[in-house]
Amino acid sequence: MTQSTGIRRARPMLRLLDAFSCIGGAARGYQLAGFHVTGVDIEAQPDYCGDVFHRGDAIEFIRAHGHEFDFIHASPPCQGEGAPTKGTNAARNRRIGRHHPRLIAPTRAALDASGRPYVMENVAGSEVRKDLRLCGEQFGLGVLMHRYFELGGWHTTQPQHPAHRGRVRGWRHGQYFDGPYVAAYGNGGGKATVDEIRQAKGIDWSTDHFRLREALPPAYTHWVATAFLTSVQEVAA
Ligand SMILES: C[S@@+](CC[C@H](N)C(=O)[O-])C[C@H]1O[C@@H](n2cnc3c(N)ncnc32)[C@H](O)[C@@H]1O
């Protein structure tokens, strides 16, 4: 018979790999759900809020270490992906010689090869499978920021898409529109300031305007993490 020592062992923390981490908008949601978070980004990220950070290529990191994690989140850059970027912006990028590699397919290949459950997030018009769509209004946020999630090796149910409370405020074609949501992209034309984005997304640890715009609201990944943990419990039951 095993005798109780009276000491309750803490359950080991699940480990999340946060690929293409930026400042860690996604990371914070997983931390709030109880994950230990390791981030990887090609650029230095002094504001990163995760637990561990590696600077390097995320696809190579997933190939080398993905299998060591319980769950993987990947946010490949969307500059080469979204519908607006394929039109006028794409033409401008070609003109000025700016090239954005398409990273979704190689990221998916690395994720599948890891054998671990994952989620890959991106914008409308990208090649991610649209298994899940999240919207800021679902969490009462001040941004709409529709994002799409491809789920690998696990499933959840699409939540209802709530009606928007109004418009995204700012200037469009010479006219100012007011509304409950900020434009957390670009510069000028009434686009959101650092303080407005922090407030709207629920991010309080960075003042980097560019990266704040790129970051996911932590509420999104907290939702994803909770859905993932629920699915694991259901499979185990
Ligand atoms: C859309 S942002 C990710 C936002 C992040 N999920 C968040 O919530 O804060 C994409 C990031 O990918 C990084 N990146 C681009 N190419 C990369 C590569 N090959 N390997 C790792 N990171 C890369 C960029 O530096 C940028 O920080």
The ligand as an SDF file (V2000), in Angstrom:
LIG
                    3D

 27 29  0  0  0  0  0  0  0  0999 V2000
    1.5530   38.1900  -37.0340 C   0  0  0  0  0  0  0  0  0  0  0  0
    3.0140   38.2860  -36.0790 S   0  0  0  0  0  0  0  0  0  0  0  0
    2.6080   37.1440  -34.7760 C   0  0  0  0  0  0  0  0  0  0  0  0
    1.7560   37.7430  -33.6900 C   0  0  0  0  0  0  0  0  0  0  0  0
    1.7310   36.9250  -32.4170 C   0  0  0  0  0  0  0  0  0  0  0  0
    1.0300   35.6630  -32.5890 N   0  0  0  0  0  0  0  0  0  0  0  0
    1.0760   37.6660  -31.2650 C   0  0  0  0  0  0  0  0  0  0  0  0
   -0.0740   37.3490  -30.9290 O   0  0  0  0  0  0  0  0  0  0  0  0
    1.7100   38.5870  -30.7010 O   0  0  0  0  0  0  0  0  0  0  0  0
    4.1520   37.3730  -37.0570 C   0  0  0  0  0  0  0  0  0  0  0  0
    5.5730   37.2940  -36.4930 C   0  0  0  0  0  0  0  0  0  0  0  0
    6.2960   36.3490  -37.2820 O   0  0  0  0  0  0  0  0  0  0  0  0
    7.6590   36.7090  -37.2400 C   0  0  0  0  0  0  0  0  0  0  0  0
    8.3500   35.9750  -38.3260 N   0  0  0  0  0  0  0  0  0  0  0  0
    8.3420   36.2010  -39.6550 C   0  0  0  0  0  0  0  0  0  0  0  0
    9.0140   35.2360  -40.3110 N   0  0  0  0  0  0  0  0  0  0  0  0
    9.4590   34.3600  -39.3550 C   0  0  0  0  0  0  0  0  0  0  0  0
   10.1920   33.1500  -39.3940 C   0  0  0  0  0  0  0  0  0  0  0  0
   10.6120   32.5990  -40.5330 N   0  0  0  0  0  0  0  0  0  0  0  0
   10.4430   32.5120  -38.2120 N   0  0  0  0  0  0  0  0  0  0  0  0
   10.0420   33.0510  -37.0430 C   0  0  0  0  0  0  0  0  0  0  0  0
    9.3410   34.1980  -36.9520 N   0  0  0  0  0  0  0  0  0  0  0  0
    9.0490   34.8410  -38.0930 C   0  0  0  0  0  0  0  0  0  0  0  0
    7.6350   38.2230  -37.3560 C   0  0  0  0  0  0  0  0  0  0  0  0
    8.8430   38.7750  -36.8450 O   0  0  0  0  0  0  0  0  0  0  0  0
    6.3890   38.5630  -36.5010 C   0  0  0  0  0  0  0  0  0  0  0  0
    6.7740   38.8820  -35.1860 O   0  0  0  0  0  0  0  0  0  0  0  0
  1  2  1  0
  2  3  1  0
  2 10  1  0
  3  4  1  0
  4  5  1  0
  5  6  1  0
  5  7  1  0
  7  8  2  0
  7  9  1  0
 10 11  1  0
 11 12  1  0
 11 26  1  0
 12 13  1  0
 13 14  1  0
 13 24  1  0
 14 15  1  0
 14 23  1  0
 15 16  2  0
 16 17  1  0
 17 18  1  0
 17 23  2  0
 18 19  1  0
 18 20  2  0
 20 21  1  0
 21 22  2  0
 22 23  1  0
 24 25  1  0
 24 26  1  0
 26 27  1  0
M  CHG  2   2   1   9  -1
M  END
$$$$
